[in-house]
Each structure stands twice: as structure tokens, then as C-alpha cells.
Amino acid sequence: MKYHIKLSKEMLKGVVIAILPGDPGRVEKTAKYLDPNAEFLASNREYTSWLSNINGNSVLICSTGIGGPSLSIAVEELAALGIKNFIRIGTTGAIQPHIKIPSMIITTGAVRLDGASKHYAPIEYPAVADLELSNALVEAAKKNNIPYYTGITASSDTFYPGQERYDTYSKYVINDFQGSLKEWQKLNVLNFEMESSTLFIMANAFGLKAACISAVIVNRTTGEKPDDSILAKSEENLAKVVKSLIENI
């Protein structure tokens, strides 16, 4: 039994892949979309897990909380239980004006604006997604007629200063991040999120496979506040893509 996620090998029933949303509240919905008979496994701190079955393949859906540090605990403990494939699903804010809402961003590589990944590999080590899993996500999005983009994500440990937001208590962003949003736009970064760089670094360093797909719920070139109907549709689209991918494993 692993200390934080409260799971054991026996509970996982030969899981072939782990789906990693950040939000514990998204786990049950995703699991039941994949499999109406999905089974609750455990809930401890930010780690809630359910088990689904698709075409005889056991699939784990386990939340990781927000950011790289808590994700790193989940990946460490799940890898120790034998899981080799990880797909992060979540929501994101696009930063390029051409990216439409709702659509998907399949991250091919991540800018390492986090701290957790540096505990696994030096900053020169690239944060890149697994090609095979990423291509499978592309095919699944195509199959479901869900618009998608592929490219680089900026992966930040913080939601506010690291993503150059000024609607905060202090209204201040330190010098290192002032102007960073415009710079990432100029360098063709597609979006911000908070977990992909840690996941990719860990997976590559450990000899595992990882990919990341995010639903675009806002485009920061036009606004910051997501619409609830867009959020619900985005969660459904993420589940559709994941289900199609697993059905074709």
C-alpha cells in the first residue's frame, strides 16, 4: 500500500495506463464516462482514484492536485506499483490568438517554469512528451472531430506570478516574469498549465511514457473567465479522447 495514494498492486488489477486529472472532482466523472461500472478505489488528500475497464483493459484515473510537487508524488508511487503509461488531462488557458475555444492542446514539449522537475534532472534536460502516446491522442481527437493543436506548453509552478497575472493581492509580478507572457507568445508557446514539465521529466528519466492533453477553456488574449458550459463540454471532450485512445491500445 502506497502511503499517499493509498493504492496497492492488488487493487490495480493489471492497469495498463493511468489517466491523471488534477481535480479530484473530475475523477469520478471521467471514470464513469469511460466505464459506467467504474469502481471507486481510494481518496486521500488530493489523490482520488477510480478504476475503469475498457475492452478488458483496466484503466486507472487518479487525481494529482495542482502543480508539479503533488504530481511527482503520484507518479513516483504509481510507477512503483508497475504503471508505465501516464496521460495528464486538464484545462488550460491559451495564449495565442488563433487558438479557438473549445479545442484541445496536445503538448509535445514543455517550458520548465516549475521547480519539481529540477529534482529529477538538470535544467538542460528537455521536457518532451512520448511520441507514440502523443500521436495516439492526435488520432483520438481526429476520430471524435475535436479540434486540436500540438506544440509547446509553458508549465508553471504558480497560477499567478509564473503566468504573469496581476489580479492578485500584491498586484506585483517579480522581474523574472514581467514581460514573460509576451515573450512566450513570440516564441510560439501555445498555453500555460502547471504539471506537464514535471510529468515529462519524470517519465523520461524513469524510462516511462507520458503525454498531456488540455482542454482550452479561455484564451488570455481575449479574456480570463471560463464559461461553465465550455468547462462541461471540455471535460466531456477529454473523456471522449481518452476513451478512443484506450479502445485502440
C-alpha positions, 0 to 999 in steps of 0.5 A: 500500500502506497502511503499517499495514494493509498493504492496497492498492486492488488487493487490495480488489477493489471492497469495498463495506463493511468489517466491523471486529472488534477481535480479530484472532482473530475475523477469520478466523472471521467471514470464513469464516462469511460466505464459506467461500472467504474469502481471507486478505489481510494481518496486521500488528500488530493489523490482520488482514484477510480478504476475503469475497464475498457475492452478488458483493459483496466484503466486507472484515473487518479487525481494529482492536485495542482502543480508539479510537487503533488504530481511527482508524488503520484507518479513516483508511487504509481510507477512503483506499483508497475504503471508505465503509461501516464496521460495528464488531462486538464484545462488550460488557458491559451495564449495565442490568438488563433487558438479557438475555444473549445479545442484541445492542446496536445503538448509535445514539449514543455517550458520548465517554469516549475521547480519539481522537475529540477529534482529529477534532472538538470535544467538542460534536460528537455521536457518532451512528451512520448511520441507514440502516446502523443500521436495516439491522442492526435488520432483520438481527437481526429476520430471524435472531430475535436479540434486540436493543436500540438506544440509547446506548453509553458508549465508553471509552478504558480497560477499567478506570478509564473503566468504573469497575472496581476489580479492578485493581492500584491498586484506585483509580478517579480522581474523574472516574469514581467514581460514573460507572457509576451515573450512566450507568445513570440516564441510560439508557446501555445498555453500555460498549465502547471504539471506537464514539465514535471510529468515529462521529466519524470517519465523520461528519466524513469524510462516511462511514457507520458503525454498531456492533453488540455482542454482550452477553456479561455484564451488570455488574449481575449479574456480570463473567465471560463464559461461553465458550459465550455468547462462541461463540454471540455471535460466531456471532450477529454473523456471522449479522447481518452476513451478512443485512445484506450479502445485502440491500445 
